[in-house]
Amino acid sequence: MITFLILIILIGFIVYNFLQHPKFGKAPSGERFTLIQNSPQYKNGKFENQSFTPDLAEGASMAGVLLEFFFKKVERKIPTDLIPSVKTNLHELSIEEDVLVWFGHSSYFIQLEGKRFLIDPVFSGNASPISGTTKSFKGSDIYTVDDLPEIDYLLITHDHYDHLDYETILKLKPKTKKVITALGVGSHFEFWGFPTENVIEKDWFEKIELDENLTLHTTPSRHFSGRSFKRCNTLWTSFVLETKDFKMYLGGDSGYDKHFAEIGEKYGPFDIALIDNGQYNEKWKYIHNMPEDVIKAMKDLHAKRVFPVHSSKFALSLHSWDEPLIRVTELNSLSEKPIPLITPMIGELVELKNENQQFKQWWKGVN
């Protein structure tokens, strides 16, 4: 009995010390917490979605999910080949070019109207606070922070590890002018040494005039947040980025809900929409779109072209690595009015205003 108690105390001590690492960030407090408490999204001591959103779907349990993840033999394909990619030299891009470069999963770089944006960058090769447990696929990490030019606006949709990567963020600090994120997430950035005046935090449905040519709006998503045991103490968001004649929907992680139609009516139509498509499962369908949901969402948003993201870099679900792209492509082709899909390789240059640009189904033949 004494040995058991000592073991429990030792484990508790190890866990406690591990959680003191700065990678876990810092919970909002002080004036920031007061601002959070005044948000319409903050209820019952935490942020909530527009609709009731259980962590797991009806009939599912956390014990069952963990059992399936770690002990049940599931037929899912993890790539043994290198993920195909191309290396675009971002330093040599003319600032006049309106382009996008995808880094896999939900990380991407945008140049628009002479400004450079970086969204949810993860370049450490890991999507977990425990090093080596959620490693990126071979070939998907061809970019590093050194490959990036100076960033005007770093956009962070929420504080999960596959979107807010501590190692990447620290390296980005010297070349990032402004950070724009959702309520509460700025606490992490200040804790990591970013000047308070360089961090902008917003609630849903707020407007930020970046300059006379560029406007950013914060919009809802259906998800959750948290970097430790405490969940939903920071907000999650999506963004609308617009110029006088061009609009993009930059979706964060989200399950399907009425917010897509609401955003489409209020801000659409969109020239391009980036939509969460990957790491899904019927057991957590309320917080990540199923492929069928992506088809509904793209129509709700009134999107002219759609870039399905949140795939091809990490295995965070039980489906095969290429299933999200296969299924959304097939479902889109079978829909009454298919919408052109943007499906570049990692690093391939996407011309934002070229509606005729064609993309290969690069995932075919990759084992």
C-alpha positions, 0 to 999 in steps of 0.5 A: 500500500505504501509503495502504491501511494509513493508511486501515485505521488511520484506520478503526480509530481512528474505530471505537475512539473511537466505541466509547468512547461511554457508550451502549455501557455497561460490561462487568461486573467486580469483585464483579459478575463474581465473582457472574456466574461463580457462576451456573449459566447462566455456562459457558465464559466466557459466559451460555448458554441452557437448550438449545443455541442457535445464532445462526442456524438450520441452513443459514444464514450471517451473510454470507447474512443481511447480504447479504439485509438490505442488498442483496437486494430483499425485498418487505416493507411499511414503514408510510407512514401514521402508526401509529394511537395514542391519548394516555392521560394517565398523570399523571392515572391513579388509582394505584388503577387496575390498567392497562397502556399499551403504547408499541410494540415491547416497551415498556409501563407497568403499574400494579398494586396501587398500584405503577408499573412500566416495562418496556424503555422506548425513547423515543428513536426509535431502536433502534441505537447508530448514530443514524438507522439503525433509526428508529421508524415514524411515529406510534409515538413519541407518548410521551416520558419527560416523559409518565411519572409517577414509576416505582417499578420499572424492569424491563429484560429484557436489554441490547439497544438496542431494550430498553435505550435509553441516551437514555431511561434517562438521562432516567428517572434522576430519576424511577426508584426501583428498577431490576430486571434480570438479572445483569450488566446493572446494570453499565451502570446504575452506569456511567450514574450510577444509585446501586448501592443502587437497582439489583437484579440477579438470576439466573433463578428468583429471587424478589423480595418487592416488598411484602406484595401484590406478588412478582416472579420472574425466569425464563428466556428463550431469547435472547442479550445484548450492546451491543458486540462482546462477546456474552452477558456479561450475562444475559437474562430474563423476569419473573413479576409476581404478586399474591395473586389475579393473575399476569402473565408478562412475556416478554423476547425469546425463541425457543421452548423448554422454558422456556415449559412449565417456567414455566407449570407452576411459576408458572401459570396466568397471567391475562395473558402478554406474549409476543415476537411480531415481528422473527422469521425462519426464519434466527434462529428459535431466538432469536425466536418464529415466530408458530406458536411464540407459539401453542405458548408461550401454551398452555405458559404456561396463559395466559388472555389473551395480549398479543403484543409486539415489533412495530409500532415498528421494522423489525428483520427482513425481514417486513412491519410488520403481519405478526406481528399478522396471523399470530398472530391468524389462527393463534390463531383456527384453533387448537382452543382460541383464547385471547383476544388483547390487541391495543391501539393504542399508548397505549390503556388496557388494563384488566388485570382486565377479561377482557371488554375488546375490542380492534380489529384496528387494523392493518387498513387502515394502509398 
